Amino acid sequence: MEQVITSRKNPLLQQVRKLLSSRKAREEAGLFVSDGTKLLAEAVRWYPGLDTVILSEGVQAQVPETVRLIRVPEDVMASISPMETPQGALFLCRLPEKKEFIPRPGMLLLDGIQDPGNLGTILRTADALDIPVALLEGCADPYSHKVVRASMGAVFRVQPVLSTWAEVSGKCRQAGIPVGVTALSPRAKDLRQADLRTMAVVIGSEGRGVRQEILDSADAELIIPMNPHCESLNAAVAATIVLWQMKQEI
């Protein structure tokens, strides 16, 4: 049954604004918000934690009977939507329970990827290539609306695993999985000559690269061959090259 809300001061709508703007608010409430009819369709299809759907008047969407459905006027939707041109759909999902980090050969580790667009793109690409990803310290919140949008719903299909370098390095060592890092150094090996299918590979942050702590303890340094006059690649592009190489036999 639909519920109609017309006041911008409604407590649910005020909560939506907080969830959109604050990671702390999302973690405290155990909820996150996403937007758009296409992402809503992905959540309906893949995500068991869909909780509440808010639609503008006249917008149609398939919503399970078990999910709370709210209708609002277009001006009210515009007041809460993070989009300049709202699609007329916002929805709340329950945050999943924290997933344990399980080391696997041929996986990607992200260190301090702070740009939501980069993180979402990496998660989308990893989902497409069926490669597991773990987020280390300093990464953007995978459940911010910007990351969810950039992932094109990948976070609904494959839950990102959050962990620490201490846990990841210890478990990889116990499992006998070597850790490789992408680095611009004279020691770095052309990643085309490394069997990435057997490794866990770290991609570093957009600004500073991989942390020194990780560089110091890594088993291998890897470099993406490129034109000498180019200093570096965008983090999402570098990750895509690594992900693709993980699927190749050498």
C-alpha positions as CSV (number, residue, x, y, z in Angstrom):
1,M,0.0,0.0,0.0
2,E,1.3,3.4,-1.0
3,Q,1.9,6.2,1.6
4,V,1.8,9.8,0.4
5,I,4.2,12.4,1.9
6,T,3.8,16.0,1.0
7,S,5.9,17.8,3.7
8,R,9.6,18.4,3.2
9,K,10.0,18.3,7.0
10,N,8.7,14.7,7.2
11,P,11.1,12.7,9.5
12,L,11.7,10.0,6.8
13,L,12.8,12.7,4.3
14,Q,15.0,14.4,6.8
15,Q,16.6,11.0,7.5
16,V,17.2,10.5,3.7
17,R,19.1,13.8,3.6
18,K,21.3,12.7,6.5
19,L,22.0,9.3,5.0
20,L,23.0,10.9,1.7
21,S,25.5,13.3,3.3
22,S,27.0,11.3,6.1
23,R,28.8,7.9,6.3
24,K,28.5,8.0,10.1
25,A,24.7,8.4,9.8
26,R,24.5,5.5,7.4
27,E,26.5,3.3,9.8
28,E,24.4,4.3,12.8
29,A,21.1,3.7,11.0
30,G,22.3,0.6,9.2
31,L,20.9,2.1,6.0
32,F,22.1,3.7,2.8
33,V,20.3,5.6,0.0
34,S,20.6,5.2,-3.8
35,D,18.8,7.0,-6.6
36,G,17.4,6.4,-10.1
37,T,14.9,4.0,-11.7
38,K,17.6,1.8,-13.3
39,L,19.5,1.3,-10.0
40,L,16.2,0.6,-8.3
41,A,15.5,-2.2,-10.8
42,E,19.0,-3.6,-10.0
43,A,18.3,-3.5,-6.3
44,V,14.9,-5.2,-6.8
45,R,16.5,-7.9,-8.8
46,W,19.6,-8.6,-6.7
47,Y,19.6,-7.0,-3.3
48,P,17.7,-8.6,-0.4
49,G,18.0,-5.6,1.8
50,L,15.7,-3.2,-0.1
51,D,13.8,-1.4,2.6
52,T,11.9,1.7,1.4
53,V,11.2,3.2,-2.1
54,I,10.3,6.8,-2.6
55,L,8.8,7.7,-6.0
56,S,7.7,11.0,-7.5
57,E,4.1,11.2,-8.7
58,G,3.7,9.6,-12.1
59,V,6.9,7.5,-11.9
60,Q,6.3,3.8,-12.2
61,A,8.5,1.0,-10.9
62,Q,8.2,-2.6,-9.9
63,V,8.4,-2.7,-6.1
64,P,8.0,-5.9,-4.1
65,E,4.9,-6.0,-1.8
66,T,7.2,-6.4,1.2
67,V,8.9,-3.1,0.5
68,R,7.5,0.2,1.9
69,L,6.4,2.5,-0.9
70,I,6.2,6.3,-0.6
71,R,4.8,8.8,-3.1
72,V,5.9,12.4,-3.0
73,P,5.3,15.5,-5.2
74,E,8.0,16.4,-7.7
75,D,9.1,19.5,-5.8
76,V,9.6,17.3,-2.6
77,M,11.6,14.8,-4.6
78,A,13.8,17.6,-5.9
79,S,14.4,18.8,-2.4
80,I,15.9,15.5,-1.3
81,S,17.4,14.1,-4.5
82,P,21.2,14.4,-4.9
83,M,20.7,14.7,-8.7
84,E,20.4,18.0,-10.4
85,T,17.7,16.4,-12.6
86,P,16.0,13.8,-10.4
87,Q,14.8,10.6,-12.0
88,G,11.9,10.4,-9.6
89,A,13.2,7.5,-7.5
90,L,15.1,7.2,-4.3
91,F,15.4,4.1,-2.2
92,L,16.7,3.0,1.1
93,C,18.6,-0.3,1.6
94,R,19.8,-2.0,4.7
95,L,23.6,-2.2,5.1
96,P,24.8,-5.8,4.8
97,E,26.5,-7.5,7.8
98,K,30.2,-7.1,7.7
99,K,31.8,-9.9,5.6
100,E,34.9,-11.7,6.7
101,F,38.0,-11.2,4.5
102,I,38.9,-14.5,2.9
103,P,42.2,-14.5,0.9
104,R,42.0,-15.7,-2.6
105,P,44.6,-15.8,-5.4
106,G,43.7,-13.5,-8.2
107,M,42.1,-10.8,-6.1
108,L,42.3,-7.0,-6.0
109,L,43.1,-4.9,-2.9
110,L,42.3,-1.2,-2.9
111,D,44.4,1.1,-0.7
112,G,42.9,4.5,0.0
113,I,40.8,4.9,-3.2
114,Q,38.9,8.0,-2.1
115,D,37.3,9.2,-5.3
116,P,33.7,7.8,-5.4
117,G,33.7,7.6,-9.2
118,N,37.0,5.6,-9.3
119,L,35.9,3.2,-6.6
120,G,32.5,2.6,-8.2
121,T,34.1,2.0,-11.6
122,I,36.6,-0.4,-10.1
123,L,33.8,-2.4,-8.3
124,R,31.8,-2.4,-11.6
125,T,34.7,-3.8,-13.6
126,A,35.6,-6.3,-11.0
127,D,32.0,-7.6,-10.9
128,A,32.1,-7.9,-14.7
129,L,35.3,-9.9,-14.6
130,D,34.2,-11.9,-11.5
131,I,37.3,-10.9,-9.5
132,P,37.0,-10.4,-5.7
133,V,37.9,-7.0,-4.2
134,A,38.8,-6.0,-0.7
135,L,38.9,-2.4,0.5
136,L,41.7,-1.4,2.8
137,E,41.9,1.7,5.0
138,G,41.1,5.1,3.6
139,C,38.7,4.0,0.8
140,A,35.5,5.9,0.1
141,D,32.3,4.4,1.5
142,P,31.2,1.8,-1.0
143,Y,27.6,2.6,0.1
144,S,27.7,6.3,-0.6
145,H,25.2,7.2,-3.4
146,K,28.0,8.4,-5.6
147,V,29.9,5.0,-5.4
148,V,26.7,3.0,-5.8
149,R,25.8,5.0,-8.9
150,A,29.3,4.7,-10.4
151,S,29.2,1.0,-9.8
152,M,26.0,0.7,-11.8
153,G,24.6,-1.5,-9.0
154,A,27.6,-3.8,-8.6
155,V,27.4,-3.3,-4.9
156,F,23.9,-4.9,-5.0
157,R,25.3,-8.0,-6.6
158,V,28.6,-8.4,-4.9
159,Q,29.2,-7.1,-1.4
160,P,32.5,-5.2,-1.0
161,V,34.7,-6.6,1.8
162,L,36.2,-4.0,4.1
163,S,39.4,-5.0,5.9
164,T,42.7,-3.7,7.2
165,W,46.2,-4.2,5.8
166,A,47.3,-6.0,9.0
167,E,44.5,-8.6,8.6
168,V,44.9,-8.9,4.8
169,S,48.7,-9.3,4.9
170,G,48.5,-11.8,7.7
171,K,45.8,-14.0,6.1
172,C,47.5,-13.8,2.6
173,R,50.8,-14.9,4.2
174,Q,49.1,-17.8,6.0
175,A,47.4,-18.9,2.7
176,G,50.7,-18.7,0.8
177,I,49.3,-15.9,-1.6
178,P,52.0,-13.4,-2.6
179,V,51.0,-9.8,-2.5
180,G,52.0,-7.6,-5.5
181,V,51.8,-3.8,-5.6
182,T,51.6,-1.4,-8.5
183,A,54.6,0.9,-8.2
184,L,56.7,3.3,-10.3
185,S,60.1,2.0,-9.3
186,P,63.2,0.6,-11.0
187,R,62.6,-2.7,-9.3
188,A,59.1,-3.1,-10.6
189,K,58.4,-6.0,-13.0
190,D,56.3,-5.6,-16.1
191,L,52.9,-7.0,-15.0
192,R,52.6,-8.8,-18.3
193,Q,55.4,-11.1,-17.2
194,A,53.8,-11.8,-13.8
195,D,51.1,-14.4,-13.1
196,L,48.6,-12.2,-11.5
197,R,46.2,-15.1,-11.2
198,T,48.2,-16.4,-8.3
199,M,48.5,-13.0,-6.5
200,A,46.6,-10.4,-4.5
201,V,47.4,-7.1,-6.2
202,V,47.2,-3.7,-4.5
203,I,46.1,-0.5,-6.3
204,G,47.0,2.7,-4.4
205,S,45.3,6.0,-3.9
206,E,44.9,8.6,-6.6
207,G,47.3,11.0,-4.9
208,R,50.0,9.1,-3.1
209,G,49.9,5.6,-4.5
210,V,50.4,2.5,-2.3
211,R,51.3,3.2,1.3
212,Q,54.9,2.8,2.2
213,E,54.0,0.2,4.8
214,I,52.5,-2.0,2.1
215,L,55.3,-1.3,-0.3
216,D,57.9,-2.4,2.3
217,S,56.2,-5.7,3.0
218,A,55.0,-6.7,-0.5
219,D,56.3,-9.7,-2.3
220,A,56.5,-8.1,-5.7
221,E,56.4,-4.7,-7.3
222,L,54.5,-4.4,-10.6
223,I,54.5,-1.7,-13.3
224,I,52.1,-1.1,-16.1
225,P,54.2,-0.3,-19.2
226,M,53.4,3.1,-20.6
227,N,54.9,5.9,-22.6
228,P,57.9,7.3,-20.6
229,H,56.5,10.9,-20.7
230,C,53.4,9.7,-18.8
231,E,53.8,9.7,-15.0
232,S,50.8,7.7,-14.0
233,L,47.3,6.5,-14.8
234,N,43.9,7.2,-13.3
235,A,43.4,4.7,-10.4
236,A,40.3,3.2,-12.1
237,V,42.1,2.7,-15.4
238,A,45.1,1.2,-13.7
239,A,42.8,-1.2,-11.8
240,T,41.0,-2.2,-15.0
241,I,44.4,-3.1,-16.6
242,V,45.3,-5.2,-13.6
243,L,41.9,-6.9,-13.5
244,W,42.1,-7.7,-17.2
245,Q,45.6,-9.1,-16.8
246,M,44.4,-11.3,-13.9
247,K,42.3,-13.2,-16.5
248,Q,45.2,-13.8,-18.8
249,E,47.6,-16.8,-18.9
250,I,51.3,-15.9,-19.3
